[in-house]
Amino acid sequence: MLGTPGSGKSFAAKMEMVNAFLVTEDDIIIADPEGEYHALVSRLGGQTIKLSPTSPHYIKILYKMPQV
């Protein structure tokens, strides 16, 4: 989303996430370096994973798709 500061980008993004949470079973992944979405994620019962160069956590972005 693009827009000027204060134009409602974060609010619109949060509303979209809540809507997806309520009407789908989809996983919602948020990259949030500022910590702006932590309260919403906690309120909805989500999980927060802190990533850093020294963290034991990581995201595996390259994997082989299982054969069907």
All heavy atoms as TSV, in Angstrom:
chain	resi	resn	atom	element	x	y	z
A	1	MET	N	N	0.843	-1.177	0.000
A	1	MET	CA	C	0.000	0.000	0.000
A	1	MET	C	C	0.880	1.229	0.000
A	1	MET	O	O	1.877	1.272	0.718
A	1	MET	CB	C	-0.882	0.017	1.232
A	1	MET	CG	C	-1.930	-1.025	1.244
A	1	MET	SD	S	-2.994	-0.792	2.665
A	1	MET	CE	C	-3.867	-2.313	2.603
A	2	LEU	N	N	0.501	2.171	-0.781
A	2	LEU	CA	C	1.222	3.434	-0.847
A	2	LEU	C	C	0.286	4.573	-0.487
A	2	LEU	O	O	-0.900	4.546	-0.803
A	2	LEU	CB	C	1.764	3.668	-2.261
A	2	LEU	CG	C	2.753	2.629	-2.789
A	2	LEU	CD1	C	3.059	2.904	-4.256
A	2	LEU	CD2	C	4.012	2.629	-1.974
A	3	GLY	N	N	0.807	5.578	0.158
A	3	GLY	CA	C	0.017	6.745	0.494
A	3	GLY	C	C	0.797	7.675	1.391
A	3	GLY	O	O	1.853	7.329	1.904
A	4	THR	N	N	0.263	8.839	1.580
A	4	THR	CA	C	0.911	9.826	2.431
A	4	THR	C	C	0.760	9.429	3.902
A	4	THR	O	O	-0.162	8.676	4.249
A	4	THR	CB	C	0.298	11.220	2.214
A	4	THR	OG1	O	-1.101	11.151	2.523
A	4	THR	CG2	C	0.490	11.690	0.792
A	5	PRO	N	N	1.641	9.908	4.769
A	5	PRO	CA	C	1.499	9.612	6.191
A	5	PRO	C	C	0.140	10.055	6.715
A	5	PRO	O	O	-0.363	11.128	6.383
A	5	PRO	CB	C	2.623	10.430	6.838
A	5	PRO	CG	C	3.644	10.594	5.762
A	5	PRO	CD	C	2.845	10.707	4.485
A	6	GLY	N	N	-0.469	9.175	7.497
A	6	GLY	CA	C	-1.764	9.509	8.093
A	6	GLY	C	C	-2.957	9.262	7.188
A	6	GLY	O	O	-4.077	9.610	7.538
A	7	SER	N	N	-2.741	8.650	6.029
A	7	SER	CA	C	-3.850	8.449	5.092
A	7	SER	C	C	-4.626	7.159	5.348
A	7	SER	O	O	-5.592	6.882	4.641
A	7	SER	CB	C	-3.339	8.473	3.647
A	7	SER	OG	O	-2.439	7.406	3.412
A	8	GLY	N	N	-4.226	6.365	6.336
A	8	GLY	CA	C	-4.998	5.174	6.695
A	8	GLY	C	C	-4.463	3.866	6.149
A	8	GLY	O	O	-5.179	2.862	6.142
A	9	LYS	N	N	-3.227	3.826	5.698
A	9	LYS	CA	C	-2.643	2.593	5.143
A	9	LYS	C	C	-2.621	1.478	6.184
A	9	LYS	O	O	-3.051	0.361	5.908
A	9	LYS	CB	C	-1.226	2.848	4.625
A	9	LYS	CG	C	-1.117	3.854	3.501
A	9	LYS	CD	C	0.314	4.092	3.094
A	9	LYS	CE	C	1.206	4.578	4.200
A	9	LYS	NZ	N	0.938	5.901	4.727
A	10	SER	N	N	-2.114	1.770	7.363
A	10	SER	CA	C	-2.023	0.750	8.416
A	10	SER	C	C	-3.403	0.287	8.844
A	10	SER	O	O	-3.634	-0.904	9.060
A	10	SER	CB	C	-1.260	1.288	9.623
A	10	SER	OG	O	0.089	1.521	9.286
A	11	PHE	N	N	-4.315	1.209	8.992
A	11	PHE	CA	C	-5.684	0.856	9.369
A	11	PHE	C	C	-6.301	-0.062	8.324
A	11	PHE	O	O	-6.919	-1.080	8.664
A	11	PHE	CB	C	-6.540	2.116	9.542
A	11	PHE	CG	C	-7.962	1.814	9.907
A	11	PHE	CD1	C	-8.281	1.481	11.205
A	11	PHE	CD2	C	-8.965	1.864	8.952
A	11	PHE	CE1	C	-9.599	1.189	11.553
A	11	PHE	CE2	C	-10.273	1.569	9.279
A	11	PHE	CZ	C	-10.596	1.236	10.588
A	12	ALA	N	N	-6.141	0.267	7.045
A	12	ALA	CA	C	-6.692	-0.555	5.973
A	12	ALA	C	C	-6.059	-1.948	5.970
A	12	ALA	O	O	-6.751	-2.958	5.796
A	12	ALA	CB	C	-6.493	0.122	4.613
A	13	ALA	N	N	-4.755	-2.015	6.192
A	13	ALA	CA	C	-4.069	-3.308	6.231
A	13	ALA	C	C	-4.577	-4.152	7.398
A	13	ALA	O	O	-4.821	-5.354	7.243
A	13	ALA	CB	C	-2.566	-3.092	6.336
A	14	LYS	N	N	-4.755	-3.539	8.551
A	14	LYS	CA	C	-5.253	-4.269	9.714
A	14	LYS	C	C	-6.677	-4.762	9.496
A	14	LYS	O	O	-7.009	-5.894	9.867
A	14	LYS	CB	C	-5.166	-3.394	10.966
A	14	LYS	CG	C	-3.742	-3.172	11.413
A	14	LYS	CD	C	-3.656	-2.178	12.553
A	14	LYS	CE	C	-2.197	-1.897	12.897
A	14	LYS	NZ	N	-2.061	-0.839	13.897
A	15	MET	N	N	-7.505	-3.951	8.884
A	15	MET	CA	C	-8.874	-4.377	8.600
A	15	MET	C	C	-8.890	-5.552	7.622
A	15	MET	O	O	-9.672	-6.485	7.767
A	15	MET	CB	C	-9.708	-3.209	8.049
A	15	MET	CG	C	-9.965	-2.121	9.072
A	15	MET	SD	S	-10.789	-2.710	10.577
A	15	MET	CE	C	-12.338	-3.228	9.909
A	16	GLU	N	N	-8.029	-5.514	6.627
A	16	GLU	CA	C	-7.927	-6.614	5.663
A	16	GLU	C	C	-7.477	-7.901	6.362
A	16	GLU	O	O	-7.991	-8.978	6.083
A	16	GLU	CB	C	-6.952	-6.240	4.549
A	16	GLU	CG	C	-6.888	-7.243	3.441
A	16	GLU	CD	C	-8.171	-7.351	2.636
A	16	GLU	OE1	O	-8.939	-6.368	2.593
A	16	GLU	OE2	O	-8.403	-8.425	2.050
A	17	MET	N	N	-6.526	-7.795	7.284
A	17	MET	CA	C	-6.062	-8.973	8.028
A	17	MET	C	C	-7.164	-9.553	8.900
A	17	MET	O	O	-7.346	-10.770	8.951
A	17	MET	CB	C	-4.870	-8.603	8.897
A	17	MET	CG	C	-3.616	-8.384	8.122
A	17	MET	SD	S	-2.312	-7.897	9.254
A	17	MET	CE	C	-1.626	-6.544	8.329
A	18	VAL	N	N	-7.886	-8.701	9.596
A	18	VAL	CA	C	-8.982	-9.171	10.450
A	18	VAL	C	C	-10.044	-9.844	9.593
A	18	VAL	O	O	-10.563	-10.914	9.948
A	18	VAL	CB	C	-9.578	-8.020	11.281
A	18	VAL	CG1	C	-10.866	-8.446	11.963
A	18	VAL	CG2	C	-8.568	-7.524	12.308
A	19	ASN	N	N	-10.372	-9.256	8.457
A	19	ASN	CA	C	-11.361	-9.855	7.562
A	19	ASN	C	C	-10.898	-11.231	7.096
A	19	ASN	O	O	-11.668	-12.193	7.120
A	19	ASN	CB	C	-11.616	-8.943	6.364
A	19	ASN	CG	C	-12.737	-9.458	5.498
A	19	ASN	OD1	O	-13.816	-9.759	5.987
A	19	ASN	ND2	N	-12.473	-9.570	4.205
A	20	ALA	N	N	-9.646	-11.354	6.677
A	20	ALA	CA	C	-9.117	-12.644	6.234
A	20	ALA	C	C	-9.141	-13.651	7.387
A	20	ALA	O	O	-9.476	-14.820	7.192
A	20	ALA	CB	C	-7.695	-12.479	5.705
A	21	PHE	N	N	-8.830	-13.211	8.581
A	21	PHE	CA	C	-8.843	-14.081	9.763
A	21	PHE	C	C	-10.247	-14.610	10.029
A	21	PHE	O	O	-10.429	-15.783	10.359
A	21	PHE	CB	C	-8.322	-13.306	10.971
A	21	PHE	CG	C	-8.396	-14.074	12.259
A	21	PHE	CD1	C	-7.436	-15.026	12.567
A	21	PHE	CD2	C	-9.420	-13.840	13.153
A	21	PHE	CE1	C	-7.510	-15.736	13.751
A	21	PHE	CE2	C	-9.500	-14.546	14.344
A	21	PHE	CZ	C	-8.542	-15.498	14.639
A	22	LEU	N	N	-11.241	-13.747	9.891
A	22	LEU	CA	C	-12.617	-14.119	10.225
A	22	LEU	C	C	-13.296	-14.975	9.159
A	22	LEU	O	O	-14.163	-15.783	9.494
A	22	LEU	CB	C	-13.451	-12.859	10.480
A	22	LEU	CG	C	-13.062	-12.047	11.710
A	22	LEU	CD1	C	-13.867	-10.754	11.765
A	22	LEU	CD2	C	-13.256	-12.863	12.987
A	23	VAL	N	N	-12.945	-14.810	7.906
A	23	VAL	CA	C	-13.699	-15.491	6.842
A	23	VAL	C	C	-12.927	-16.595	6.119
A	23	VAL	O	O	-13.499	-17.252	5.258
A	23	VAL	CB	C	-14.261	-14.491	5.803
A	23	VAL	CG1	C	-15.181	-13.489	6.453
A	23	VAL	CG2	C	-13.148	-13.784	5.057
A	24	THR	N	N	-11.647	-16.796	6.453
A	24	THR	CA	C	-10.885	-17.850	5.791
A	24	THR	C	C	-10.110	-18.661	6.823
A	24	THR	O	O	-10.036	-18.288	7.995
A	24	THR	CB	C	-9.863	-17.283	4.778
A	24	THR	OG1	O	-8.791	-16.670	5.499
A	24	THR	CG2	C	-10.482	-16.285	3.834
A	25	GLU	N	N	-9.549	-19.746	6.377
A	25	GLU	CA	C	-8.638	-20.549	7.192
A	25	GLU	C	C	-7.199	-20.303	6.756
A	25	GLU	O	O	-6.287	-21.049	7.119
A	25	GLU	CB	C	-8.985	-22.034	7.059
A	25	GLU	CG	C	-10.340	-22.406	7.626
A	25	GLU	CD	C	-10.406	-22.254	9.142
A	25	GLU	OE1	O	-9.413	-22.604	9.812
A	25	GLU	OE2	O	-11.440	-21.790	9.643
A	26	ASP	N	N	-6.981	-19.275	5.952
A	26	ASP	CA	C	-5.659	-18.972	5.413
A	26	ASP	C	C	-4.686	-18.573	6.520
A	26	ASP	O	O	-5.073	-17.983	7.524
A	26	ASP	CB	C	-5.724	-17.822	4.403
A	26	ASP	CG	C	-6.514	-18.178	3.160
A	26	ASP	OD1	O	-6.789	-19.371	2.951
A	26	ASP	OD2	O	-6.852	-17.250	2.398
A	27	ASP	N	N	-3.414	-18.904	6.304
A	27	ASP	CA	C	-2.363	-18.405	7.181
A	27	ASP	C	C	-2.089	-16.956	6.805
A	27	ASP	O	O	-2.130	-16.592	5.636
A	27	ASP	CB	C	-1.075	-19.210	6.999
A	27	ASP	CG	C	-1.200	-20.626	7.523
A	27	ASP	OD1	O	-2.014	-20.858	8.439
A	27	ASP	OD2	O	-0.482	-21.492	7.012
A	28	ILE	N	N	-1.825	-16.143	7.787
A	28	ILE	CA	C	-1.500	-14.741	7.562
A	28	ILE	C	C	-0.091	-14.515	8.103
A	28	ILE	O	O	0.170	-14.758	9.274
A	28	ILE	CB	C	-2.501	-13.805	8.268
A	28	ILE	CG1	C	-3.914	-14.083	7.777
A	28	ILE	CG2	C	-2.113	-12.347	8.042
A	28	ILE	CD1	C	-4.997	-13.396	8.600
A	29	ILE	N	N	0.802	-14.092	7.244
A	29	ILE	CA	C	2.179	-13.841	7.646
A	29	ILE	C	C	2.457	-12.356	7.497
A	29	ILE	O	O	2.226	-11.774	6.442
A	29	ILE	CB	C	3.162	-14.666	6.785
A	29	ILE	CG1	C	2.860	-16.157	6.961
A	29	ILE	CG2	C	4.601	-14.334	7.157
A	29	ILE	CD1	C	3.630	-17.047	6.037
A	30	ILE	N	N	2.939	-11.749	8.559
A	30	ILE	CA	C	3.179	-10.314	8.579
A	30	ILE	C	C	4.659	-10.072	8.869
A	30	ILE	O	O	5.185	-10.568	9.860
A	30	ILE	CB	C	2.345	-9.632	9.684
A	30	ILE	CG1	C	0.860	-9.956	9.516
A	30	ILE	CG2	C	2.586	-8.130	9.693
A	30	ILE	CD1	C	0.038	-9.644	10.745
A	31	ALA	N	N	5.315	-9.326	8.033
A	31	ALA	CA	C	6.673	-8.867	8.312
A	31	ALA	C	C	6.531	-7.470	8.917
A	31	ALA	O	O	6.061	-6.546	8.259
A	31	ALA	CB	C	7.504	-8.824	7.036
A	32	ASP	N	N	6.908	-7.332	10.162
A	32	ASP	CA	C	6.615	-6.109	10.912
A	32	ASP	C	C	7.836	-5.629	11.689
A	32	ASP	O	O	7.931	-5.816	12.902
A	32	ASP	CB	C	5.450	-6.402	11.864
A	32	ASP	CG	C	5.019	-5.216	12.693
A	32	ASP	OD1	O	5.317	-4.064	12.306
A	32	ASP	OD2	O	4.381	-5.434	13.728
A	33	PRO	N	N	8.801	-5.001	11.026
A	33	PRO	CA	C	10.018	-4.572	11.726
A	33	PRO	C	C	9.766	-3.514	12.799
A	33	PRO	O	O	10.557	-3.385	13.727
A	33	PRO	CB	C	10.910	-4.027	10.609
A	33	PRO	CG	C	10.011	-3.744	9.471
A	33	PRO	CD	C	8.837	-4.669	9.611
A	34	GLU	N	N	8.686	-2.787	12.714
A	34	GLU	CA	C	8.395	-1.741	13.701
A	34	GLU	C	C	7.586	-2.253	14.886
A	34	GLU	O	O	7.394	-1.531	15.857
A	34	GLU	CB	C	7.628	-0.590	13.031
A	34	GLU	CG	C	8.355	0.051	11.865
A	34	GLU	CD	C	9.617	0.759	12.297
A	34	GLU	OE1	O	9.637	1.327	13.409
A	34	GLU	OE2	O	10.592	0.727	11.527
A	35	GLY	N	N	7.054	-3.474	14.819
A	35	GLY	CA	C	6.248	-4.022	15.906
A	35	GLY	C	C	4.848	-3.447	15.974
A	35	GLY	O	O	4.169	-3.566	16.988
A	36	GLU	N	N	4.379	-2.852	14.910
A	36	GLU	CA	C	3.078	-2.182	14.882
A	36	GLU	C	C	1.899	-3.153	14.953
A	36	GLU	O	O	0.824	-2.796	15.417
A	36	GLU	CB	C	2.984	-1.353	13.597
A	36	GLU	CG	C	1.708	-0.580	13.462
A	36	GLU	CD	C	1.656	0.255	12.195
A	36	GLU	OE1	O	2.670	0.356	11.483
A	36	GLU	OE2	O	0.580	0.805	11.929
A	37	TYR	N	N	2.100	-4.384	14.514
A	37	TYR	CA	C	0.988	-5.332	14.425
A	37	TYR	C	C	0.987	-6.343	15.573
A	37	TYR	O	O	0.132	-7.218	15.626
A	37	TYR	CB	C	1.034	-6.054	13.073
A	37	TYR	CG	C	0.805	-5.114	11.929
A	37	TYR	CD1	C	1.858	-4.407	11.360
A	37	TYR	CD2	C	-0.468	-4.885	11.427
A	37	TYR	CE1	C	1.653	-3.516	10.320
A	37	TYR	CE2	C	-0.688	-4.002	10.395
A	37	TYR	CZ	C	0.377	-3.316	9.845
A	37	TYR	OH	O	0.160	-2.433	8.825
A	38	HIS	N	N	1.922	-6.236	16.499
A	38	HIS	CA	C	2.033	-7.207	17.586
A	38	HIS	C	C	0.746	-7.295	18.409
A	38	HIS	O	O	0.284	-8.396	18.728
A	38	HIS	CB	C	3.223	-6.879	18.491
A	38	HIS	CG	C	3.364	-7.819	19.635
A	38	HIS	ND1	N	3.819	-9.105	19.480
A	38	HIS	CD2	C	3.082	-7.679	20.950
A	38	HIS	CE1	C	3.814	-9.709	20.650
A	38	HIS	NE2	N	3.378	-8.860	21.556
A	39	ALA	N	N	0.154	-6.184	18.766
A	39	ALA	CA	C	-1.065	-6.195	19.582
A	39	ALA	C	C	-2.207	-6.898	18.851
A	39	ALA	O	O	-2.940	-7.695	19.455
A	39	ALA	CB	C	-1.470	-4.769	19.958
A	40	LEU	N	N	-2.362	-6.634	17.569
A	40	LEU	CA	C	-3.420	-7.271	16.786
A	40	LEU	C	C	-3.197	-8.774	16.701
A	40	LEU	O	O	-4.118	-9.567	16.911
A	40	LEU	CB	C	-3.490	-6.672	15.381
A	40	LEU	CG	C	-4.497	-7.312	14.427
A	40	LEU	CD1	C	-5.925	-7.150	14.937
A	40	LEU	CD2	C	-4.345	-6.726	13.035
A	41	VAL	N	N	-1.962	-9.172	16.426
A	41	VAL	CA	C	-1.635	-10.600	16.335
A	41	VAL	C	C	-1.914	-11.293	17.674
A	41	VAL	O	O	-2.526	-12.364	17.708
A	41	VAL	CB	C	-0.164	-10.788	15.906
A	41	VAL	CG1	C	0.264	-12.235	16.038
A	41	VAL	CG2	C	0.032	-10.306	14.476
A	42	SER	N	N	-1.513	-10.681	18.767
A	42	SER	CA	C	-1.762	-11.257	20.093
A	42	SER	C	C	-3.252	-11.369	20.371
A	42	SER	O	O	-3.721	-12.382	20.877
A	42	SER	CB	C	-1.103	-10.405	21.179
A	42	SER	OG	O	0.286	-10.442	21.041
A	43	ARG	N	N	-3.982	-10.334	20.034
A	43	ARG	CA	C	-5.435	-10.309	20.275
A	43	ARG	C	C	-6.163	-11.409	19.512
A	43	ARG	O	O	-7.139	-11.967	20.003
A	43	ARG	CB	C	-5.975	-8.937	19.870
A	43	ARG	CG	C	-7.396	-8.698	20.163
A	43	ARG	CD	C	-7.562	-8.254	21.575
A	43	ARG	NE	N	-8.908	-7.762	21.728
A	43	ARG	CZ	C	-9.335	-7.209	22.803
A	43	ARG	NH1	N	-8.529	-7.049	23.812
A	43	ARG	NH2	N	-10.564	-6.808	22.896
A	44	LEU	N	N	-5.664	-11.735	18.321
A	44	LEU	CA	C	-6.287	-12.772	17.500
A	44	LEU	C	C	-5.718	-14.167	17.797
A	44	LEU	O	O	-6.074	-15.131	17.133
A	44	LEU	CB	C	-6.113	-12.439	16.014
A	44	LEU	CG	C	-6.805	-11.159	15.536
A	44	LEU	CD1	C	-6.490	-10.891	14.079
A	44	LEU	CD2	C	-8.314	-11.239	15.756
A	45	GLY	N	N	-4.844	-14.256	18.792
A	45	GLY	CA	C	-4.299	-15.549	19.181
A	45	GLY	C	C	-3.183	-16.037	18.287
A	45	GLY	O	O	-2.908	-17.232	18.221
A	46	GLY	N	N	-2.529	-15.109	17.606
A	46	GLY	CA	C	-1.450	-15.475	16.697
A	46	GLY	C	C	-0.123	-15.654	17.406
A	46	GLY	O	O	-0.011	-15.503	18.616
A	47	GLN	N	N	0.875	-15.981	16.635
A	47	GLN	CA	C	2.213	-16.236	17.150
A	47	GLN	C	C	3.174	-15.195	16.601
A	47	GLN	O	O	3.160	-14.897	15.413
A	47	GLN	CB	C	2.659	-17.630	16.724
A	47	GLN	CG	C	4.038	-18.006	17.167
A	47	GLN	CD	C	4.441	-19.380	16.661
A	47	GLN	OE1	O	3.835	-19.920	15.753
A	47	GLN	NE2	N	5.473	-19.933	17.243
A	48	THR	N	N	4.022	-14.680	17.464
A	48	THR	CA	C	5.054	-13.742	17.055
A	48	THR	C	C	6.403	-14.447	17.119
A	48	THR	O	O	6.727	-15.076	18.126
A	48	THR	CB	C	5.077	-12.516	17.989
A	48	THR	OG1	O	3.810	-11.870	17.934
A	48	THR	CG2	C	6.156	-11.534	17.579
A	49	ILE	N	N	7.160	-14.362	16.046
A	49	ILE	CA	C	8.495	-14.943	15.997
A	49	ILE	C	C	9.472	-13.815	15.717
A	49	ILE	O	O	9.346	-13.121	14.710
A	49	ILE	CB	C	8.596	-16.010	14.888
A	49	ILE	CG1	C	7.570	-17.105	15.125
A	49	ILE	CG2	C	10.006	-16.573	14.825
A	49	ILE	CD1	C	7.435	-18.072	13.987
A	50	LYS	N	N	10.411	-13.620	16.614
A	50	LYS	CA	C	11.403	-12.560	16.430
A	50	LYS	C	C	12.590	-13.119	15.664
A	50	LYS	O	O	13.184	-14.112	16.071
A	50	LYS	CB	C	11.832	-12.002	17.775
A	50	LYS	CG	C	10.678	-11.307	18.480
A	50	LYS	CD	C	11.106	-10.645	19.754
A	50	LYS	CE	C	9.880	-9.984	20.374
A	50	LYS	NZ	N	10.219	-9.155	21.497
A	51	LEU	N	N	12.912	-12.472	14.555
A	51	LEU	CA	C	14.026	-12.898	13.719
A	51	LEU	C	C	15.152	-11.885	13.808
A	51	LEU	O	O	14.908	-10.682	13.823
A	51	LEU	CB	C	13.589	-13.016	12.259
A	51	LEU	CG	C	12.449	-13.986	11.963
A	51	LEU	CD1	C	12.033	-13.875	10.512
A	51	LEU	CD2	C	12.851	-15.401	12.299
A	52	SER	N	N	16.375	-12.377	13.877
A	52	SER	CA	C	17.557	-11.521	13.855
A	52	SER	C	C	18.737	-12.393	13.461
A	52	SER	O	O	18.634	-13.615	13.469
A	52	SER	CB	C	17.797	-10.879	15.216
A	52	SER	OG	O	18.332	-11.821	16.124
A	53	PRO	N	N	19.859	-11.781	13.130
A	53	PRO	CA	C	21.031	-12.590	12.767
A	53	PRO	C	C	21.480	-13.541	13.878
A	53	PRO	O	O	22.060	-14.574	13.610
A	53	PRO	CB	C	22.109	-11.540	12.486
A	53	PRO	CG	C	21.348	-10.317	12.094
A	53	PRO	CD	C	20.089	-10.354	12.929
A	54	THR	N	N	21.173	-13.224	15.134
A	54	THR	CA	C	21.579	-14.083	16.247
A	54	THR	C	C	20.444	-14.956	16.781
A	54	THR	O	O	20.626	-15.696	17.734
A	54	THR	CB	C	22.140	-13.228	17.393
A	54	THR	OG1	O	21.129	-12.308	17.820
A	54	THR	CG2	C	23.377	-12.464	16.952
A	55	SER	N	N	19.281	-14.873	16.171
A	55	SER	CA	C	18.118	-15.631	16.614
A	55	SER	C	C	18.215	-17.090	16.179
A	55	SER	O	O	18.723	-17.389	15.105
A	55	SER	CB	C	16.853	-15.001	16.017
A	55	SER	OG	O	15.739	-15.836	16.229
A	56	PRO	N	N	17.688	-18.011	16.992
A	56	PRO	CA	C	17.650	-19.409	16.570
A	56	PRO	C	C	16.542	-19.674	15.547
A	56	PRO	O	O	16.465	-20.751	14.982
A	56	PRO	CB	C	17.386	-20.163	17.878
A	56	PRO	CG	C	16.615	-19.197	18.708
A	56	PRO	CD	C	17.185	-17.837	18.353
A	57	HIS	N	N	15.687	-18.694	15.303
A	57	HIS	CA	C	14.569	-18.851	14.370
A	57	HIS	C	C	14.971	-18.418	12.964
A	57	HIS	O	O	15.800	-17.533	12.793
A	57	HIS	CB	C	13.375	-18.021	14.843
A	57	HIS	CG	C	12.962	-18.340	16.230
A	57	HIS	ND1	N	13.202	-17.491	17.277
A	57	HIS	CD2	C	12.348	-19.416	16.759
A	57	HIS	CE1	C	12.747	-18.027	18.389
A	57	HIS	NE2	N	12.220	-19.196	18.106
A	58	TYR	N	N	14.357	-19.027	11.995
A	58	TYR	CA	C	14.626	-18.672	10.602
A	58	TYR	C	C	13.414	-19.006	9.750
A	58	TYR	O	O	12.517	-19.732	10.182
A	58	TYR	CB	C	15.862	-19.411	10.070
A	58	TYR	CG	C	15.703	-20.907	10.057
A	58	TYR	CD1	C	15.229	-21.564	8.923
A	58	TYR	CD2	C	16.011	-21.668	11.172
A	58	TYR	CE1	C	15.066	-22.939	8.912
A	58	TYR	CE2	C	15.842	-23.039	11.167
A	58	TYR	CZ	C	15.374	-23.669	10.034
A	58	TYR	OH	O	15.206	-25.018	10.033
A	59	ILE	N	N	13.394	-18.498	8.551
A	59	ILE	CA	C	12.349	-18.811	7.580
A	59	ILE	C	C	13.004	-19.564	6.442
A	59	ILE	O	O	13.950	-19.079	5.829
A	59	ILE	CB	C	11.672	-17.532	7.042
A	59	ILE	CG1	C	11.002	-16.776	8.189
A	59	ILE	CG2	C	10.660	-17.877	5.955
A	59	ILE	CD1	C	10.460	-15.428	7.806
A	60	LYS	N	N	12.515	-20.755	6.177
A	60	LYS	CA	C	13.049	-21.572	5.094
A	60	LYS	C	C	12.286	-21.197	3.826
A	60	LYS	O	O	11.131	-21.567	3.652
A	60	LYS	CB	C	12.875	-23.052	5.411
A	60	LYS	CG	C	13.521	-23.976	4.423
A	60	LYS	CD	C	13.374	-25.412	4.894
A	60	LYS	CE	C	14.012	-26.345	3.910
A	60	LYS	NZ	N	13.849	-27.754	4.348
A	61	ILE	N	N	12.935	-20.436	2.952
A	61	ILE	CA	C	12.216	-19.925	1.783
A	61	ILE	C	C	12.407	-20.787	0.541
A	61	ILE	O	O	11.661	-20.667	-0.412
A	61	ILE	CB	C	12.613	-18.473	1.477
A	61	ILE	CG1	C	14.103	-18.347	1.247
A	61	ILE	CG2	C	12.151	-17.557	2.591
A	61	ILE	CD1	C	14.533	-16.991	0.750
A	62	LEU	N	N	13.411	-21.634	0.518
A	62	LEU	CA	C	13.630	-22.516	-0.617
A	62	LEU	C	C	13.408	-23.950	-0.180
A	62	LEU	O	O	14.102	-24.439	0.705
A	62	LEU	CB	C	15.047	-22.353	-1.176
A	62	LEU	CG	C	15.396	-20.967	-1.722
A	62	LEU	CD1	C	16.866	-20.926	-2.108
A	62	LEU	CD2	C	14.525	-20.631	-2.909
A	63	TYR	N	N	12.440	-24.591	-0.771
A	63	TYR	CA	C	12.199	-25.984	-0.441
A	63	TYR	C	C	11.654	-26.696	-1.662
A	63	TYR	O	O	11.129	-26.081	-2.574
A	63	TYR	CB	C	11.243	-26.111	0.753
A	63	TYR	CG	C	9.846	-25.621	0.468
A	63	TYR	CD1	C	8.842	-26.513	0.112
A	63	TYR	CD2	C	9.538	-24.272	0.544
A	63	TYR	CE1	C	7.558	-26.057	-0.157
A	63	TYR	CE2	C	8.273	-23.818	0.287
A	63	TYR	CZ	C	7.280	-24.707	-0.061
A	63	TYR	OH	O	6.023	-24.269	-0.328
A	64	LYS	N	N	11.773	-27.989	-1.668
A	64	LYS	CA	C	11.291	-28.792	-2.775
A	64	LYS	C	C	9.839	-29.161	-2.522
A	64	LYS	O	O	9.488	-29.659	-1.462
A	64	LYS	CB	C	12.151	-30.047	-2.907
A	64	LYS	CG	C	11.832	-30.863	-4.124
A	64	LYS	CD	C	12.816	-32.027	-4.248
A	64	LYS	CE	C	12.522	-32.813	-5.502
A	64	LYS	NZ	N	13.471	-33.918	-5.665
A	65	MET	N	N	9.006	-28.903	-3.516
A	65	MET	CA	C	7.597	-29.243	-3.407
A	65	MET	C	C	7.440	-30.762	-3.386
A	65	MET	O	O	8.124	-31.461	-4.127
A	65	MET	CB	C	6.799	-28.673	-4.589
A	65	MET	CG	C	6.756	-27.152	-4.632
A	65	MET	SD	S	5.773	-26.462	-3.298
A	65	MET	CE	C	4.154	-26.966	-3.771
A	66	PRO	N	N	6.561	-31.287	-2.539
A	66	PRO	CA	C	6.348	-32.732	-2.502
A	66	PRO	C	C	5.740	-33.233	-3.810
A	66	PRO	O	O	4.945	-32.537	-4.446
A	66	PRO	CB	C	5.387	-32.929	-1.333
A	66	PRO	CG	C	4.844	-31.604	-0.996
A	66	PRO	CD	C	5.744	-30.567	-1.575
A	67	GLN	N	N	6.131	-34.408	-4.211
A	67	GLN	CA	C	5.573	-35.031	-5.423
A	67	GLN	C	C	4.169	-35.523	-5.127
A	67	GLN	O	O	3.913	-36.112	-4.089
A	67	GLN	CB	C	6.465	-36.197	-5.866
A	67	GLN	CG	C	7.867	-35.779	-6.239
A	67	GLN	CD	C	7.896	-34.904	-7.489
A	67	GLN	OE1	O	7.129	-35.112	-8.423
A	67	GLN	NE2	N	8.774	-33.934	-7.490
A	68	VAL	N	N	3.260	-35.299	-6.049
A	68	VAL	CA	C	1.871	-35.708	-5.875
A	68	VAL	C	C	1.614	-36.995	-6.609
A	68	VAL	O	O	2.109	-37.288	-7.621
A	68	VAL	CB	C	0.913	-34.612	-6.373
A	68	VAL	CG1	C	-0.527	-35.028	-6.151
A	68	VAL	CG2	C	1.201	-33.312	-5.681
